[in-house]
Amino acid sequence: MTTPIYLIIENDIKAAINNGSFKSGDLIPSENELKEKYNVSRMTVRQALNNLVNEGLLFRHQGKGTFVSNAKIEKSIQGIRSFTEEMEATNRKVSSKVITFKEIKANQIIAEKLFLKKGDLIYYIERIRYGNNVPVLFEILHIPKNIFPNITKKDLEGSFYKYLEKELKLKVSHCKQSIEAKKPSKELANILNINVTEPILYIERDTYLSNGRPFEIVRSFYRSDQYKFVQMAVK
């Protein structure tokens, strides 16, 4: 039986990755180049690349092309590890961009979660987190102003948890979180440089200090081609 052309393209790219011709972070040939090389339709090339993206071997950076993936970032669903620590574990360069930083009044739901009164001031923050200059995570934070009266936008461009521990001498204790798969909105897909058809991993997390005080509500949207969630289980 004849092997479908899209599988031949997939296998050729996999072989190039395995033999080192394509290395982590390398830009692979464009759809047009592959179309010409294999004398096939763009749809056939796209099917092959989509399969490799879904396997985690490739990832897309809109406007720049398709690249060979690094090892996926492992995020443990046990314990608390900062984004900076996750990047360092896979030797990625870490950076962040704060796109929204403002004071707002807490609504009833947010106030209750943060042990505040409705109308108390909180910070509303949106930031994009990057690994090797690739956007891998978008997050929305709500943090109480009465705990962080002097925090600045610049502080949030680094590690928030390091700021807590080094500048304020506060210790992060535990969190409550839920995890689910979602489809990205068009706006979120643009922020993360992914296609709207690609799934994302979504976490809602409430995090607490060692004194039991909640200090943040975080809603995080992870690129599924860059992240995998892991858990250690014992009998």
C-alpha positions as CSV (number, residue, x, y, z in Angstrom):
1,M,0.0,0.0,0.0
2,T,1.3,3.5,-0.9
3,T,2.3,5.7,2.0
4,P,0.3,8.9,2.1
5,I,2.5,11.9,1.2
6,Y,1.7,13.8,4.4
7,L,3.2,10.8,6.3
8,I,6.3,10.9,4.2
9,I,6.7,14.6,5.0
10,E,6.1,13.9,8.7
11,N,8.6,11.1,8.7
12,D,11.2,13.1,6.8
13,I,10.9,16.0,9.3
14,K,11.1,13.6,12.3
15,A,14.2,12.0,10.8
16,A,15.8,15.4,10.4
17,I,15.1,16.2,14.0
18,N,16.4,12.8,15.2
19,N,19.6,13.1,13.2
20,G,20.3,16.6,14.3
21,S,19.7,18.3,11.0
22,F,16.9,20.3,12.7
23,K,17.7,21.3,16.2
24,S,15.5,22.8,19.0
25,G,14.5,26.3,18.0
26,D,15.3,25.9,14.3
27,L,13.0,27.3,11.7
28,I,11.8,24.6,9.4
29,P,11.1,25.2,5.7
30,S,7.9,27.1,4.9
31,E,4.7,25.6,3.7
32,N,5.5,26.9,0.2
33,E,9.0,25.4,0.2
34,L,7.7,22.0,1.3
35,K,4.9,22.2,-1.2
36,E,7.4,22.7,-4.0
37,K,9.8,20.1,-2.7
38,Y,7.2,17.3,-2.5
39,N,5.0,18.6,-5.4
40,V,1.9,18.4,-3.3
41,S,-0.9,20.8,-2.2
42,R,-0.6,23.2,0.6
43,M,-3.4,21.3,2.4
44,T,-1.2,18.1,2.4
45,V,1.8,20.0,3.8
46,R,-0.4,21.7,6.4
47,Q,-1.8,18.3,7.5
48,A,1.7,17.0,8.1
49,L,2.8,20.1,10.0
50,N,-0.5,20.1,12.1
51,N,0.2,16.5,13.1
52,L,3.8,17.3,14.2
53,V,2.5,20.4,16.1
54,N,-0.1,18.2,17.9
55,E,2.7,15.8,18.8
56,G,4.7,18.6,20.3
57,L,7.6,18.2,17.9
58,L,6.9,21.6,16.2
59,F,5.4,24.9,17.3
60,R,4.1,27.9,15.3
61,H,5.1,31.5,15.9
62,Q,2.6,33.5,13.9
63,G,4.2,35.8,11.4
64,K,7.6,34.1,11.8
65,G,7.0,30.4,10.8
66,T,7.1,26.9,12.3
67,F,10.0,25.9,14.6
68,V,11.3,22.8,16.2
69,S,10.1,22.5,19.8
70,N,12.3,22.6,22.9
71,A,11.4,20.0,25.5
72,K,7.9,21.0,26.9
73,I,7.8,23.0,30.1
74,E,6.7,20.7,32.9
75,K,4.3,22.3,35.3
76,S,3.7,20.2,38.5
77,I,0.2,20.3,39.7
78,Q,1.6,19.6,43.2
79,G,3.4,22.3,45.1
80,I,4.0,25.8,43.8
81,R,6.8,26.7,41.4
82,S,7.2,30.1,39.9
83,F,7.3,30.7,36.2
84,T,10.9,31.8,36.4
85,E,11.8,28.4,38.0
86,E,9.9,26.6,35.2
87,M,11.9,28.4,32.6
88,E,15.2,27.8,34.3
89,A,14.4,24.0,34.5
90,T,14.4,23.9,30.7
91,N,17.2,26.4,30.2
92,R,14.9,29.0,28.6
93,K,15.5,32.7,28.8
94,V,12.7,34.2,30.8
95,S,11.0,37.5,30.3
96,S,7.6,39.1,30.9
97,K,5.6,42.0,29.4
98,V,2.9,43.7,31.5
99,I,0.2,45.0,29.2
100,T,-2.3,46.2,31.9
101,F,-1.5,47.5,35.4
102,K,-4.2,49.5,37.1
103,E,-6.1,49.9,40.3
104,I,-9.8,48.9,40.4
105,K,-12.4,48.3,43.1
106,A,-13.0,44.7,44.1
107,N,-16.4,43.3,43.3
108,Q,-18.1,41.0,45.8
109,I,-16.6,37.7,44.5
110,I,-13.0,39.0,44.3
111,A,-13.4,40.7,47.7
112,E,-14.5,37.5,49.4
113,K,-11.7,35.5,47.9
114,L,-9.0,38.1,49.0
115,F,-10.5,38.7,52.5
116,L,-11.5,42.2,51.5
117,K,-14.6,44.3,51.5
118,K,-16.5,45.1,48.3
119,G,-15.0,48.3,46.9
120,D,-11.6,47.9,48.4
121,L,-8.8,48.7,46.0
122,I,-7.0,45.9,44.2
123,Y,-4.5,45.8,41.3
124,Y,-5.7,44.3,38.0
125,I,-2.7,43.0,36.0
126,E,-2.4,41.3,32.6
127,R,0.9,40.0,31.5
128,I,2.5,37.9,28.9
129,R,5.2,35.4,29.9
130,Y,7.9,34.4,27.5
131,G,10.4,31.6,27.2
132,N,13.2,32.2,24.7
133,N,11.2,35.2,23.4
134,V,8.2,32.9,22.6
135,P,4.9,33.8,24.3
136,V,4.0,30.7,26.3
137,L,1.6,32.0,28.9
138,F,-0.9,34.8,29.4
139,E,-2.2,35.6,32.9
140,I,-4.6,37.8,34.7
141,L,-3.9,38.7,38.3
142,H,-5.9,40.3,41.1
143,I,-3.9,41.3,44.1
144,P,-4.9,43.4,47.1
145,K,-3.4,46.9,47.4
146,N,-3.3,46.8,51.2
147,I,-0.7,44.0,51.1
148,F,1.3,45.6,48.2
149,P,0.9,49.3,48.5
150,N,4.2,50.1,46.8
151,I,4.3,47.5,44.0
152,T,5.0,48.8,40.5
153,K,4.6,47.7,37.0
154,K,8.3,47.1,36.8
155,D,8.1,44.7,39.8
156,L,5.6,42.6,37.8
157,E,7.9,42.4,34.8
158,G,10.1,40.2,37.0
159,S,9.2,37.3,39.3
160,F,6.4,38.3,41.6
161,Y,7.2,35.5,44.0
162,K,10.8,36.6,44.3
163,Y,9.5,40.1,45.0
164,L,7.4,38.7,47.8
165,E,10.2,36.8,49.4
166,K,13.1,39.2,48.9
167,E,11.6,42.6,49.1
168,L,8.6,42.0,51.5
169,K,9.9,38.9,53.4
170,L,6.7,37.1,52.8
171,K,6.4,33.3,52.2
172,V,4.1,31.6,49.8
173,S,2.4,28.6,51.4
174,H,-0.2,26.9,49.3
175,C,-2.8,27.3,46.6
176,K,-6.2,26.1,45.4
177,Q,-6.4,25.5,41.7
178,S,-8.5,24.0,39.0
179,I,-7.3,22.9,35.5
180,E,-9.2,22.5,32.2
181,A,-8.7,22.6,28.5
182,K,-10.2,25.5,26.6
183,K,-10.4,27.0,23.1
184,P,-8.7,30.4,22.9
185,S,-10.6,33.5,21.9
186,K,-9.3,35.3,18.8
187,E,-7.7,38.0,21.0
188,L,-6.0,35.4,23.2
189,A,-4.8,33.4,20.2
190,N,-3.2,36.7,18.9
191,I,-1.5,37.3,22.2
192,L,-0.1,33.8,22.3
193,N,0.7,33.6,18.6
194,I,-1.3,30.5,18.0
195,N,-4.2,29.5,15.8
196,V,-7.7,29.8,17.2
197,T,-8.1,26.0,16.6
198,E,-5.3,25.1,18.9
199,P,-6.3,24.2,22.5
200,I,-4.9,25.9,25.6
201,L,-4.5,24.8,29.2
202,Y,-6.4,27.0,31.6
203,I,-5.7,27.3,35.4
204,E,-7.7,29.2,38.0
205,R,-5.6,29.6,41.2
206,D,-6.0,31.3,44.5
207,T,-2.7,31.5,46.4
208,Y,-2.0,32.0,50.1
209,L,0.8,33.2,52.3
210,S,2.1,31.2,55.3
211,N,-0.2,33.2,57.6
212,G,-3.2,31.9,55.7
213,R,-3.9,35.2,54.0
214,P,-4.9,35.0,50.3
215,F,-2.7,37.3,48.3
216,E,-3.5,36.7,44.6
217,I,-6.2,35.4,42.3
218,V,-4.6,34.2,39.0
219,R,-6.2,33.1,35.8
220,S,-3.6,31.6,33.5
221,F,-3.7,30.5,29.9
222,Y,-0.9,28.1,28.8
223,R,0.1,27.1,25.2
224,S,-0.5,23.4,25.0
225,D,2.3,23.0,22.5
226,Q,4.8,24.4,25.1
227,Y,3.4,23.0,28.4
228,K,2.5,19.7,29.9
229,F,1.2,19.2,33.4
230,V,2.7,16.4,35.6
231,Q,1.8,14.8,38.9
232,M,3.6,12.3,41.0
233,A,1.3,9.7,42.5
234,V,2.1,7.2,45.3
235,K,0.0,4.3,46.3
